[in-house]
Amino acid sequence: MPAGEGVRIAIRSARDADAARCAEIFLHGRRQAFSWQPADRFGLDDYYDCVREDSVLVAETDGTVVGFVSLDPKAGIIHNLFIDPGWRKRGIGSALLREALGLLQGGARPAELACAARNADARAFYERNGWTPVGEASNQPDALVLYRLSRAG
């Protein structure tokens, strides 16, 4: 079990050697976040497809990657943010989000991300971090909610 308070997390650009660990976090995170979907809908290779064109940052402690965020800085979009379940509720997601926003600074448009409408935990997390839902979610099982964060200017 990870250490409690006082844990030091380093955020850095992902390296090729981080991909397998990120894929594992992505797989388990998606299976949990999309619990209404069959688990076999998701696979380890999904990570590589979903971050192919993205910049990826990882959160690391004691040499172990415990979370990641992927983003497209030019478009101002955060695509994925996943934390190892054993490391949640420790501020890691918020730290990754802040670091990702630093890479998105300077864009003309507000930063955006999409979240599964049925993923109440993730939606609450983004809203606590200042993101605002844009429009209403449909009642479709795989509906996404678009979130925006206006840049201070």
N, C-alpha and C positions, 0 to 999 in steps of 0.2 A: 504494500500500500504506500502511496506517495506520502512524503512528509507533509505536515500541516503548515501553520503560519511560518513566515520567514523563509519560505522556499524562494530561491533565486531562479528566475526565468530569463533566458536570453532569447531575443528575437533577432533573426538573421535571415538572409536570403537562403532559400533551399538549395541544396547541392544534389547532384545525381544520386549520391548514396542515401539521401533521405526519402527517395521516392517509394520504396517498398513500405517503409513505416507509415508514410502519409497515406498510401493506398489502403493499408490496414485500418487506420483511423477513419478514413473516408467510408470504407465498406461498413464498418460497425456503426458509424454515425448515421449513415443513410438508412440502414436497417432499423435503427431505433427511431429516427425522425419520421420515417415513412412506414410506421408500424402497420398501417392498413394494407400495405403491399406485400405480396409473397416475398419472403427473404431471398429466394433464388432469383428474383428479378435483378438483384444487384451482384456485381462481381468485382474482384480486385482490379481488373483491367479498366473499369469505369474511371478510376482516378486519372489514368494517363490520358484518356480521351477528353476528360473534362478540364484538364489544366494545360493541354497541349500548347496553346497560344498565350497562356497567362504568366504573369509574374507570381511566384509563390514565396511566401515568408513562412518560416516555422518558428514555433516556440519550443525551446529546449531547456531541460534541466538535467544536470549531471550526465550530459552526453546522450540523453534520450529525448527524442522528439515527442512532444505531448499534444501538439495541435498545429494547425496550419490555416492560412488564408490564401486564396488565389484571387487575382484581380487583373483587370485590363486597365492600366493607367491612362492610356490614350482615350478610351471611351468613358472613363470615370465610373467603372462598374466593378463591384465586388461580386465574384461568382460563387465562391465557396468559403465557408468558415466552419471548421470542425475541430473539436477538442476531444481527446481521449476521455471516455466516461469517468475514469478514476481521477481525472484532474479537473473536472468541472467545478464551478462555484468557487474558483480561486482567483478570478480576475484575469485569467489567461485570454479568454475570448475578447474581453474589453481591450486588453493590451494589444492583441493582434489587430483588432479593428482600428485602434488609434494609429498604429504603425502603418496600416494599409492606407488610411486616410492621408497620412503624410506623403505617400507616394502619389496620391490623387490630387494633391494641392496644385493650384494653378489652372485647373480646367475651367472652361467657361460655363459648363453645366454643373448642376448639383450632382453629388455622388449618388449612385443608385445601387440597389441590390434587390433581388427577388427572393421570397421565402414562401414555402408551402403554406397555404392558407390554414391547413389543418395542424400545422406544427406550432401549437400554442406556446411551448417553452421558448422556441427560437423567436417567435414574434414578440413575446414579452421582453426578451433579452434586447432585441433591436430597439424597441420602444423605450426601454430604460436608458439606452445609450443615445437617445435623441433622434432616432430615425422616425419618420412620419409615413404612415401608409398612404398611398395615392390611389384613390378609387376604392371600390368595394370588391371583395373577393366573390367569385361565383360559387355556386354550390356543387361544382364538379369535383370529383375525388382528387384530382391532381392539380387543382387550381393554385395559382401563385398570386401572391400579393406583392406589388411593386412598392418599395420603400425609397424615400429620398432623404438626403441630409443636405440642407442648404449650407453653402460655404459662407464662412464669415468674410465679410468683404470690406 
